[in-house]
Each structure stands twice: as structure tokens, then as C-alpha cells.
Amino acid sequence: MAGADGKKISDAPLIVLDGAHNPQGINSLIATLRRVFGSQPLTLMVGILGDKDVAGMVAALAKTPYRLWFVPVPDNPRALAWRIIRTCRTARGLPAGRQPWPRT
């Protein structure tokens, strides 16, 4: 569907995976979602690694009408810390939310 990484993995419910990993990729994904789904409500589950342009990707996503769920990238030493996601969300006018996974 979107970009080279876009892959539909389920029809009911519709689940599409995409590997957008920079602001340009996110913008391409957003354009594809708008083209394919129009104004349908969508929920995006977003996992970002800490060595990526987090602020740029969150800024692009914050401009969309989509419901955003930021989730951890499991078992990856480059996974983004929750506090950084929270800071980016509040800086872009999104609700800070709560940490969506247990801390150890």
C-alpha cells in the first residue's frame, strides 16, 4: 500500500504495516492514506527508534486527523524512551498520554 514497505496483513480488521522511518517516509505514508482512505477515521500505531528524526515524524503525524498510538519498539536497544515520545507529543499539541507498557 504505502511506500516499498507497505503490506496488508489482515482484512478484518484491516491492518497495514509500513516501515516509514523518516519525515519524508511519514509524509509519503500520510499522502497514501489520504488517497486510499479519504476522510475515514484511522488509528495509527507508531513505534519510533531513538536514532531517527523523532520530532520531524511526530510533527508530520500531529497534522493529521488520525488517532495516534505511540508504542515501544520491543527488544531493540535503539528503542525510543517514553519520556521523549511524551515530550514530542505535548510540544505538538497532542495529549501526553500515559506510558502504554509496564516499566520494570
N, C-alpha and C positions, 0 to 999 in steps of 0.2 A: 504494500500500500504506500507507505511514505518512505522515501529515500531507498537506498540499497538494502537497508536492514529491516524495513517494514515487513512483518509477517503476521498474517491472521492465524491464530491458533485455536479459535473457537467461534462458532456461530451463535450459540445460545448459552450464556450471554456472549455477545460479540467481544472478543479480546484480541487486540492487535499489539504486538511488541515492536518497538522501534529503538534503534541504538543511537539516536541523536546525542552527540556528546560535546557540542559547542553551540554558541548562539546561532550560527548560520544553519546548523542542522536542526535546531529547535524551530527557527523561523520557517524552514522548509517543511517540517512536520506540521506546524500550525497552518501553513498555506494549504497543505494537502488535506488536513482535517476539515478546514472550511470548505474546500472544494467538494469533498466526498460527503460530508455530513451536514453542510449548511449550518442552520441555526439549531440543530438538535442539541439537547443538553448532553454533555460528555463529562466523564470523570477521567482525569489523567493521574496515573500513579507514577511518580517521578523519583528516581534514585540518581544521585549525582556523586561522582568521585571528587575527593578533595583537591585533586591537582587539575581540575577543569575550571573554566570561567563560570563559576557558580553565580556570581552577581549578574552577569550578562544573560545567562539562561533563565534565571528567576525573573529578571526584568522583562524578558520576552513573554514568558508564561503569564506573568501578572497582568499583562494587557489583554489576555483572552477572557472570554466569558466562562471558561471551563472550570469545573470544580477540580482543585489540585490537592492531591495527597502526596506529601513528601515522605518517602520511605527509605530506610537504610539499605545500603548495598551490603549483603551479608558476606562474611568471610573474605573481606578484602581490606588489606592494610591501608589502602588509599581511600577508604570509605569516609564520607563527609560526616563530621561531628554534628550532632543535633543542634548544638548551640549556634553553629554557623548557619544552618538552614533557618533556624528561628530568627536570627538577626537579618538575614536576607529577606525573609517573608515580611517582617514588620517594617523594614526600610522601604518596601514596595507597596505598603498599604494593605497587605494581606493579613488575616488573623495569624497570630503567632502559633496558635495550636498547642497541643500537648505532645510530648515525646511519645511516638507511636509504638515503642517497643520497650521491653523491660531492660533496665540497666543492671549490670552486675557489679 
